[in-house]
Amino acid sequence: MKGVDRFNDLTVTAHVMSGVNVRFLLLNNLRGSDEAIKNFLTGAQELYLKVSLNPFFEPNQPILSELFRARVQQLAQRYFA
C-alpha cells in the first residue's frame, strides 16, 4: 500500500497483490489515516480472493455480485465513517 499519485487534492493509493496480476486503487482525501486505508485494502483483497476461488469466476471479467458490492461498502463504512 502506497500513495502513488495525486489528482487535484486527492491521493491515489495502490495495493498490489503478489502472485497474481491484480491491483487495487483507492482515490481518497484522507490525511493521517494510513492504518484505515491499509485495513480497508486488506479487507477488499480478502473479499476478492473469496470471489476468485469460486469455480464459476472468470478472470478479467467484472464482478457483478451485489453481495460483493455490499461487503466492500461495509468495509468502507467501518474504516472511513
Number of C-alpha atoms within 10 A of each C-alpha: 16 14 15 11 11 13 10 6 7 14 18 15 20 19 20 15 13 8 6 7 8 12 11 14 15 16 14 15 14 12 8 8 11 14 10 15 22 17 15 21 23 17 16 20 19 12 15 15 11 11 16 14 9 9 7 8 12 11 8 8 7 8 14 8 9 9 9 16 13 11 14 19 12 14 18 18 11 12 14 12 7
